[in-house]
């Protein structure tokens, strides 16, 4: 993907130099990390330097040195975030819904958001409470090594997907889904899958605009498709040793085939209206 370093973005908050955030995991948090460790085949407690505790803050971690490679990656994600945001700002122009800017928060180890404190093991996430995207750059190493999805456009897909959730939040889709999940618990997982697949499709819509201006390079789309496939529920379960007896009713993000299919739909159609993943419920 062709890009340029445009300097610091006013919509990117760099919290990497603040040291670690105390993460009182508790029993529930410990269970989540144990599950993620099994899925990724990695001891996330050791990787994050976290000692599980039921209560009380953990000591702040010392600042981590910033390498030239990490600084280049920081510049890249800043560019991608601004680019996706600019596209959605233009898309919202003339509509009945005003666009509200999001902020990308880049952190290390753990972060405090409007949705609570989260360790980096949860991966990139969007918080609908504060409208921000949160990203620990170390996730990209896991994406490349553990999940087999290298490349700069795979990294860009991650940001574009989270910005898809921001769009859903602004349009009221996210709140409608939460209400529907509350009133129809039996559909909760299927609604969650539809939300994630729509975010994949919206990421594909952004990718189509990158191609339209001639900034896609050979292999970029394939990188994005590999990234979408890498985080499919079936792929993650298989990677965690659960290939036998996979129950799709327990999925919350969609299969690899579903995720790549909807990303491709958004990319080929270039129209958010083509991203109606809820009509198949």
N, C-alpha and C positions, 0 to 999 in steps of 0.2 A: 504494500500500500504506500503510495506516495504521500508524504506529509512534510511539514516544516515546523521548526521550533519557533513558536510565536511568543515565547517568553511566558512569564507567570500569568496565569489566568485568574481573573477576579472570582471565578466560580469554582476554583479548586482550592481546598483548604488542606495544607500540609501539616499533619500532626505527627510526622515521623520522628521529629526531634524531641518529643515530649516525654519519652520514656514509656514504659508499660503502664497500663491501667490495671489496678487491682481487680482481679476477677474472682469473686466468691462463687465458685461453681455450684456448690450445693449438690444435693443428690441428683436432681434433675439434670443439671449441667454436666455432671460427671457421666451420667448415662448417655447423654448426647455425644460427648466426646468419645466414649467407648465405642458407640455405634459407628461414628465417622472413622475411627481408627481401624475398625474391621473392614469398612467399605473400601478405604484407600490403601489398606495394608501397611499403614504407617503408625508408629506410636506418636500420636499427636501431643500427648502430655509431655514427652521428652522433647519433641520438636519445638513446642512453644515454651518450654521451661516452666510448665505449670504443675504445681503440686495441689491436687484436689483438696478443697477445704469446704466445710459446711457453712461456716460463717466467718466474717471478718475479712478485711482487705489483705491482699498479698502485696509484698514490697514492690515498689516501682522498679522496673528494669532500667539498667543504665542505657543511655543513648547509644544507638548503633551507628557506626561509621557509614557514610554515604559514598558508594563507589561510583566511578564515572558511568559504568553500565546501568546502575540503578537510576542515576540522574537522567540519562537518556530515556530510560523507560518512563520515568516520571513526566518528562516533556511529552513523550508520545501519548500517554493516557490523557494528559491535559488537552492535547490537540484533539484527540478523538472525542473526548467529553464535550468540548466546545463545539465541535462539528455536529455531533448528534443534537445538541441543544439548539444550535442555530437552525437546523433543519426543522425541528419541531416547532420552534417559534414561528417560522415562516408558514408551516402547515396550519397553525392555529389562527393565523391572521384572517380576519373577516368572519370568524366563527362566533358563535354565541358564548363560547367558553374562553375566558382570557388565559393566556399562558403565564404560568408562574415559574420562575427560574428555579432550577435545582442546583445543588452544590455537590461536588465530588470530594469526599473526605478520604485522604490517603493516610494510612496509619500503619503502625507496627504492633504485632502481638495481640492487642486488644483495644477496643474503642468504646467510648460512651456515646450513645445516640439517643434520639427521642424514643426509641423502642427498647432502651435498656443497654446494659453492658454486654458486649459480645466478643468472644475470642476470635482470632483470625481463622480458627478451624472451621467456623461456620461458612467461610467463603464470602465472596462479594455479595452484598445484599442492599436492597432498597428499603428505607424506612418511611412508611406512609405518614407517620406522625409529624416528622420534620421535613419530609420531602427531599431527603438527601440520599445519595449513593455512597456506600462505604466499601473501600477496597484496600486490602493489604497486598502490596506488590508481590509478596512471596507466593501468593496463590498461582501466579503465572508459572512458577517453577514446578509446582504440583501439576498444573495443567499440561505442561510439556513432558515431565518425566513420568508421573504416576498415571495420568489420564491419556497420554499419547496424542496430544493436540498442540504441536508447536506452531510458531509463526506469529507475525505481528497482527495478522487479520483475525486469528483466533483470539488474541488479546482484545482486539477492538470489538469483536462480537460480544464479549462478556459485558463491556460497558454499554453497548447498544441495547443488549437485553435488559439490563437494569433500568435504562432510560425508558424502555418500553413500559416498565412498571410505573414509572413516573407519569407517563401519558395516561395509563389506566387510572391512576389516582386522580389526576386532574379531571378526567371525563366522568368520574363517579362510578366507573366500572368496578374498581376495587371495593368500594363500600357496598355496592349492590351484591357483589359476590360474598362478602362477609355476612351480609344479612341473609342471603339465601343459604349459606352454610349453616347458620344458626337455626333457621327454621326447617331446614331439610338436612339433618346430619348424615343421612344415608347417601347424600350427593356431595358431601364435603370434599372428598378426594377427587371426584370427577371435575368438580368446579375448580379446584386448585390446579389440576392438569390443564384445563381450558385456559386459565389465567397465564400459566407458564408458556403454553404453546402460542398464545396470542403475543406475548412479549417476544418470543422467537420470531414470529412473523413480522412484528414491528421493527425488529432488528434487521430483518431482511429488506424492509422498505428503505431503511437508512442506507444499506449496502447498495441499493439500486441507484441512489443519488450519488454515491461515490463513483460508481461506474459511469454514470451519465456525464460527469465532468472529467472523465478520463484518468482518475486516480487509482483505479484498481489495477493491480499487476497480475501477471500470470500465476495462477495457483491460489490467489487470495480467497476466492469463493470456496474452493475446496478446503482451505484452512478453517473458514467459518463453519462449514458443514461438519468437519471433523470435531470442532469444539462443541457444536450442538449435540452431536452424537455421543461425545465423551461424557456428557452430563445427563444422559438419558437414565431413567430409573433402572431399566433392565441392565444396562451396562454397569452401573454402579453396584447393583446387587450381585452380578456375576463376578465383578472385581473383588467383592467382599467374601467370595466363597459361597454365595447363595444361589448358584445356578439351578439347583434342583428345586422344583416346586415353586417357581416364581408366580406370585399372585398379583396380577395387574390391578386388582381392585384396591390394593394398598398403595399404588403409585400416586405421587403428588405432583410430579413434574412432567410425566410423559415418557414414552419409550424413545430410544435413539432414532427409530424410523419416523416417529411422529414429529420429533423436534427438528430433524433435518428437513422433513417434508414441509413444515410450516415456515421454516426459515427460507426455503427455496420459493415458496409461494409468495412471500413478501418481496423477495428479491426480483422474481420474474414479473410480478404484477406492478410493483412500485406504488401500491395504493393501499392505505390503511383500511379502506372499506373491504378489502379482500381478506382481512384477518379476523373474520367472524368464526372463532373456534367454538363458540358456545352453541351454535346451531346444531351441532352434532350430539349434544347431550340428550 
